[in-house]
Amino acid sequence: MAAQLKWAADRPLRSVFMGTPEFAVPSLEALAACTELVGVVSQPDKPRGRGLAAAPSPVAALASARGLPLIRPARVRDPDVLATLESWRPDLLVVAAYGRILPPALLALPTLAPINVHASLLPRHRGAGPIAAAILAGDPVTGITIMRMSEEMDAGDILLQQTVEIAPDDTTGTLTARLAVAGGRALAAACACLRADGLEPRPQDLAAVTYAPRLTKEDGRIRWAEPAVVIARKVRAFTPWPSAFATLAGRTLKVLRARVASVVLASDVAPGTVVALGDEIRVGTGVGALDLLTVQAEGKRALDARAFIAGARLAVGARLDDGR
């Protein structure tokens, strides 16, 4: 059993935060409130918005607004990065969706521990895409794990966990927003525990490990031969990115919102066939039917099904394919 993590209540706790996207912002705010935050590391500015002008990450923007020491290295393994963090003399290194694997030298730097704010209930869904993975799996709950970092990705001891329910209509976008808030709360709770009774590291159950790789654009391709319930989960899991998509009349059609239809189809309906039109576009699948509620044609704006049907002159019997 690893040693308990504990910090004297009357002793300053110097921390460094590493994070990049909006998900990490509540964790940064929590750390700034419960420790002496001496530095922030985020990824370099990237093109954002319609004009694609270089803009800071949400974490970098907040750090700058608060006047916190900030670096945005192109390579976290550069010697200058280690030298800067050494000069900050952190007791605690906190990582939340930084987006890069840290070298052993950085993990060994804090005097107390390096910890991670991970968006799943480890050991379930280790990896870069845990939020989408939970929706894809049909999990009823997910949560936040505060974990002591190790060299193997997401394999460190569990320090604290908090659960978050997954709503039937949650997308990766909506669930990410709630988990971000939960991440800040969990980190604040962990800091409080450090200064009180301490945090007891608990090894992960290796028999329960599952993996959640980073999503790719290809993951969004709809396979109509799959059951409707699986495709519906994919639509939710791939919103806002990479979006679930198929092909209609040779052009890409994104499916932004869908639900499983409560109907029984004839056994001879080929997957991908439009079987009914109304307030939804009902499409046959490998098992059951899927109602497409909001779609977006290539180069067009998103429309509800009825508006799309009117403009596209869609008819029963049309075929959507898997985008190949």
C-alpha positions as CSV (number, residue, x, y, z in Angstrom):
1,M,0.0,0.0,0.0
2,A,1.4,3.4,-1.0
3,A,2.0,6.0,1.7
4,Q,-0.8,8.4,2.7
5,L,-0.7,11.8,1.1
6,K,-1.0,14.5,3.8
7,W,0.0,18.2,4.2
8,A,0.1,20.3,7.3
9,A,-2.8,22.7,7.5
10,D,-0.5,25.6,8.5
11,R,2.1,25.0,5.9
12,P,1.9,26.7,2.4
13,L,1.2,24.2,-0.4
14,R,2.9,25.4,-3.6
15,S,1.2,24.1,-6.7
16,V,1.7,24.1,-10.5
17,F,-1.2,23.5,-12.8
18,M,-1.0,21.9,-16.3
19,G,-4.1,22.0,-18.5
20,T,-5.5,23.3,-21.8
21,P,-9.2,23.1,-22.7
22,E,-12.4,24.5,-21.1
23,F,-12.8,21.3,-19.2
24,A,-9.7,22.2,-17.1
25,V,-10.8,25.7,-16.1
26,P,-12.8,24.8,-13.0
27,S,-9.9,22.7,-11.8
28,L,-7.5,25.6,-12.3
29,E,-9.9,27.9,-10.3
30,A,-10.2,25.3,-7.5
31,L,-6.4,24.9,-7.3
32,A,-5.9,28.7,-7.1
33,A,-8.4,28.9,-4.3
34,C,-7.0,26.1,-2.1
35,T,-3.2,26.3,-2.7
36,E,-0.4,28.8,-3.5
37,L,-0.5,28.5,-7.3
38,V,3.0,29.4,-8.5
39,G,2.8,28.6,-12.2
40,V,0.6,27.3,-15.1
41,V,1.6,25.3,-18.1
42,S,-0.7,25.1,-21.2
43,Q,-0.3,24.3,-24.8
44,P,0.7,27.0,-27.4
45,D,-1.8,29.4,-28.9
46,K,-3.7,27.8,-31.8
47,P,-5.9,29.2,-34.7
48,R,-9.4,29.6,-33.4
49,G,-12.7,31.1,-34.5
50,R,-13.9,32.1,-38.0
51,G,-10.8,34.1,-38.7
52,L,-8.5,31.4,-37.5
53,A,-6.4,33.9,-35.6
54,A,-4.0,32.5,-33.0
55,A,-5.6,32.6,-29.6
56,P,-4.7,31.2,-26.2
57,S,-6.3,28.1,-24.8
58,P,-9.0,28.6,-22.1
59,V,-6.5,27.7,-19.4
60,A,-3.9,30.1,-20.7
61,A,-6.4,32.9,-21.1
62,L,-7.5,32.5,-17.4
63,A,-3.9,32.3,-16.2
64,S,-3.0,35.5,-18.1
65,A,-6.1,37.3,-16.8
66,R,-5.1,36.4,-13.2
67,G,-1.5,37.5,-13.7
68,L,-0.2,34.0,-13.0
69,P,3.2,32.8,-14.2
70,L,2.5,31.0,-17.5
71,I,4.4,29.0,-20.1
72,R,3.1,27.5,-23.3
73,P,5.9,25.2,-24.6
74,A,5.7,23.5,-28.0
75,R,7.4,20.5,-26.4
76,V,6.9,19.6,-22.8
77,R,10.1,17.5,-22.9
78,D,12.3,20.5,-23.7
79,P,15.0,21.0,-20.9
80,D,13.8,24.6,-20.5
81,V,10.4,23.4,-19.4
82,L,11.9,21.2,-16.6
83,A,14.1,24.1,-15.6
84,T,11.2,26.5,-15.3
85,L,9.1,24.1,-13.2
86,E,12.1,23.4,-11.0
87,S,12.4,27.1,-10.4
88,W,8.8,27.2,-9.3
89,R,9.5,24.6,-6.6
90,P,6.1,22.9,-6.6
91,D,4.9,20.7,-3.8
92,L,1.9,19.5,-5.9
93,L,1.7,19.2,-9.7
94,V,-1.9,19.0,-10.9
95,V,-2.8,18.0,-14.5
96,A,-6.2,18.3,-16.1
97,A,-6.5,17.6,-19.8
98,Y,-3.1,19.0,-20.6
99,G,-3.0,17.0,-23.8
100,R,0.6,15.6,-23.6
101,I,2.2,12.7,-21.9
102,L,4.6,14.0,-19.2
103,P,8.2,12.7,-19.0
104,P,9.3,11.0,-15.8
105,A,11.4,14.0,-14.8
106,L,8.3,16.2,-14.5
107,L,6.4,13.6,-12.6
108,A,9.3,13.3,-10.1
109,L,9.5,17.1,-9.5
110,P,6.8,17.9,-6.9
111,T,7.8,17.2,-3.3
112,L,4.3,15.8,-2.4
113,A,2.9,14.2,-5.6
114,P,1.8,14.7,-9.2
115,I,-2.0,14.2,-9.5
116,N,-4.4,14.1,-12.3
117,V,-8.1,15.1,-12.7
118,H,-9.5,12.4,-14.9
119,A,-13.0,12.4,-16.4
120,S,-14.1,8.8,-15.6
121,L,-14.4,6.4,-12.7
122,L,-11.0,4.7,-13.1
123,P,-10.1,1.9,-13.8
124,R,-13.0,2.3,-16.3
125,H,-12.2,4.3,-19.5
126,R,-8.4,5.0,-19.2
127,G,-7.2,7.2,-22.1
128,A,-7.9,10.4,-24.0
129,G,-11.6,9.9,-24.8
130,P,-13.3,8.8,-21.5
131,I,-16.4,11.0,-21.8
132,A,-17.4,9.7,-25.2
133,A,-16.5,6.2,-24.2
134,A,-18.9,6.3,-21.2
135,I,-21.8,7.3,-23.5
136,L,-20.9,4.7,-26.1
137,A,-20.8,2.0,-23.5
138,G,-24.3,3.0,-22.2
139,D,-22.9,3.6,-18.7
140,P,-25.6,5.1,-16.4
141,V,-22.9,7.0,-14.4
142,T,-19.4,8.3,-14.8
143,G,-17.5,10.7,-12.7
144,I,-14.1,12.2,-11.8
145,T,-11.1,10.4,-10.4
146,I,-8.3,12.3,-8.6
147,M,-5.4,10.0,-9.2
148,R,-1.7,10.0,-8.3
149,M,0.1,10.0,-11.6
150,S,2.5,7.3,-12.7
151,E,4.5,6.8,-15.9
152,E,1.8,4.5,-17.4
153,M,-1.2,6.5,-18.6
154,D,-4.1,6.7,-16.2
155,A,-2.7,3.7,-14.2
156,G,-1.8,5.5,-10.9
157,D,-3.4,5.0,-7.5
158,I,-6.9,6.4,-6.9
159,L,-7.0,9.2,-4.3
160,L,-10.6,10.4,-4.5
161,Q,-13.7,9.8,-6.8
162,Q,-17.0,11.6,-7.3
163,T,-19.8,10.2,-9.5
164,V,-21.9,12.1,-12.1
165,E,-25.1,10.6,-13.6
166,I,-25.3,10.4,-17.4
167,A,-28.7,11.7,-18.6
168,P,-30.5,9.9,-21.5
169,D,-30.0,12.9,-23.8
170,D,-26.4,13.7,-22.7
171,T,-23.9,14.4,-25.5
172,T,-20.2,14.5,-25.0
173,G,-20.6,18.3,-25.1
174,T,-23.2,18.5,-22.3
175,L,-21.5,15.8,-20.2
176,T,-18.1,17.4,-20.5
177,A,-19.5,20.7,-19.2
178,R,-20.9,18.9,-16.1
179,L,-17.8,16.9,-15.5
180,A,-15.6,20.0,-15.7
181,V,-17.5,21.5,-12.8
182,A,-17.3,18.2,-11.0
183,G,-13.6,18.1,-11.6
184,G,-13.2,21.4,-9.8
185,R,-15.3,20.2,-6.9
186,A,-13.3,17.0,-6.6
187,L,-10.0,18.7,-6.7
188,A,-11.1,21.1,-4.0
189,A,-12.2,18.2,-1.9
190,A,-8.9,16.5,-2.4
191,C,-7.0,19.6,-1.3
192,A,-9.2,19.7,1.8
193,C,-8.4,16.1,2.6
194,L,-4.7,16.7,2.2
195,R,-4.8,19.2,5.0
196,A,-7.1,17.2,7.2
197,D,-7.0,13.4,7.5
198,G,-5.0,12.9,4.3
199,L,-5.6,10.9,1.1
200,E,-5.2,7.1,1.0
201,P,-3.9,5.9,-2.3
202,R,-5.9,2.9,-3.6
203,P,-4.4,0.7,-6.4
204,Q,-6.7,0.2,-9.5
205,D,-8.4,-3.1,-10.1
206,L,-6.5,-4.4,-13.1
207,A,-9.3,-6.8,-14.0
208,A,-11.7,-3.9,-14.4
209,V,-9.6,-1.8,-16.8
210,T,-11.1,-0.5,-20.0
211,Y,-9.6,1.9,-22.5
212,A,-10.9,5.0,-24.2
213,P,-8.7,6.0,-27.1
214,R,-8.7,9.5,-28.6
215,L,-11.5,9.9,-31.2
216,T,-10.8,10.3,-34.9
217,K,-13.0,11.7,-37.7
218,E,-13.5,8.2,-39.0
219,D,-15.1,7.1,-35.7
220,G,-18.2,9.2,-36.6
221,R,-19.1,7.1,-39.6
222,I,-22.5,5.5,-39.1
223,R,-22.8,1.8,-39.8
224,W,-26.5,1.2,-40.5
225,A,-26.1,-2.5,-40.0
226,E,-25.5,-1.8,-36.3
227,P,-28.5,-1.8,-33.8
228,A,-30.4,1.5,-33.6
229,V,-29.5,1.7,-29.9
230,V,-25.8,1.6,-30.7
231,I,-26.1,4.2,-33.4
232,A,-28.1,6.5,-31.1
233,R,-25.3,6.4,-28.6
234,K,-22.8,7.2,-31.2
235,V,-24.7,10.3,-32.3
236,R,-24.6,11.5,-28.7
237,A,-21.0,10.5,-28.1
238,F,-19.8,12.2,-31.3
239,T,-21.5,15.5,-30.6
240,P,-20.0,18.0,-30.9
241,W,-17.0,16.2,-32.5
242,P,-16.4,14.4,-34.8
243,S,-20.2,14.3,-35.5
244,A,-21.9,11.1,-36.6
245,F,-22.3,11.1,-40.4
246,A,-23.6,9.2,-43.4
247,T,-24.0,9.8,-47.1
248,L,-27.2,10.8,-48.8
249,A,-27.1,11.1,-52.6
250,G,-23.3,11.2,-52.6
251,R,-23.0,14.0,-50.1
252,T,-22.2,13.9,-46.4
253,L,-25.1,14.2,-44.0
254,K,-24.3,14.8,-40.3
255,V,-26.7,13.4,-37.8
256,L,-26.8,15.8,-34.8
257,R,-29.7,14.4,-32.8
258,A,-31.5,11.1,-33.0
259,R,-33.5,8.6,-31.0
260,V,-34.4,5.0,-31.1
261,A,-37.8,4.5,-32.8
262,S,-40.4,2.5,-30.8
263,V,-41.5,0.5,-33.9
264,V,-41.0,-3.0,-35.3
265,L,-39.7,-3.1,-38.8
266,A,-40.4,-5.7,-41.5
267,S,-37.5,-8.2,-41.7
268,D,-36.8,-7.3,-45.3
269,V,-35.9,-3.6,-44.7
270,A,-32.3,-3.0,-45.6
271,P,-30.2,-1.1,-43.1
272,G,-30.0,2.6,-44.1
273,T,-33.4,2.7,-45.8
274,V,-35.7,5.6,-45.1
275,V,-39.0,4.0,-43.9
276,A,-41.0,7.0,-42.8
277,L,-41.0,10.8,-42.9
278,G,-42.7,13.4,-40.7
279,D,-41.2,15.2,-37.7
280,E,-38.3,12.8,-38.1
281,I,-36.5,10.8,-40.7
282,R,-37.0,7.2,-39.8
283,V,-34.2,4.9,-41.0
284,G,-33.9,1.2,-40.7
285,T,-30.9,-0.3,-39.0
286,G,-29.5,-3.7,-38.2
287,V,-31.9,-4.0,-35.3
288,G,-34.8,-1.6,-35.1
289,A,-35.1,1.9,-36.5
290,L,-33.5,5.2,-35.8
291,D,-35.4,8.6,-35.9
292,L,-33.1,11.4,-37.2
293,L,-34.3,14.6,-35.5
294,T,-31.6,17.2,-36.5
295,V,-29.3,16.9,-39.5
296,Q,-26.9,19.0,-41.4
297,A,-26.2,18.6,-45.1
298,E,-22.7,19.2,-46.4
299,G,-22.0,22.9,-46.6
300,K,-25.4,23.8,-45.0
301,R,-26.7,24.8,-41.6
302,A,-28.3,22.3,-39.2
303,L,-32.0,21.8,-39.7
304,D,-34.8,19.9,-37.9
305,A,-36.0,16.8,-39.8
306,R,-39.2,18.4,-41.2
307,A,-37.3,21.4,-42.6
308,F,-34.7,19.2,-44.1
309,I,-37.3,16.9,-45.7
310,A,-39.0,19.9,-47.3
311,G,-35.8,21.3,-48.8
312,A,-34.2,18.0,-49.8
313,R,-37.3,16.4,-51.3
314,L,-36.5,13.3,-49.5
315,A,-38.8,10.3,-50.1
316,V,-39.5,7.0,-48.4
317,G,-37.3,4.3,-49.9
318,A,-34.2,6.6,-50.2
319,R,-31.0,5.0,-48.9
320,L,-28.4,6.4,-46.6
321,D,-25.1,4.6,-46.8
322,D,-22.2,4.5,-44.4
323,G,-20.3,7.3,-46.0
324,R,-17.8,5.3,-48.0
